[in-house]
Amino acid sequence: MLYPTIDQLTKDEFNRYELALAAAKCARMLTDEYVQHKENAEKSSTGNKEADRNIMNAINKEYREEKAVKNAITKIHNGTFKIVRTEEAAYEAAEAPIADEETAN
């Protein structure tokens, strides 16, 4: 059984599609953050295996050991990340190409 359930994550405010988009965006953010931490750790590496092991431990354990999507779902469930609808922005983005085509003619 999945935990948390989809009903717990959507809280009857969002549909599954919106949840999937939010989880994907959160996972991408977490992956980018992990990559940045890893690059910083590699830049500060000295070549000494013992010291480098300690540097890699400086990277957040949550990012190293768990999948990005699982971390994203957990953060959405905990409230660290929130799903926000921007209906006005979506409406404006959908209308923008039509307005450009009309002015071009």
Buried (B, 14 or more C-beta within 10 A) or exposed (E): EEEEEEEEBBEEEBEEEEBEEBBEEBBEBBBEBBEEBBEEBEEEEEEEEEEBEEBEEEBBEEBEEBEBBBBBBBBBBEEEBEBEEEEEEEEEEEEEEEEEEEEEE
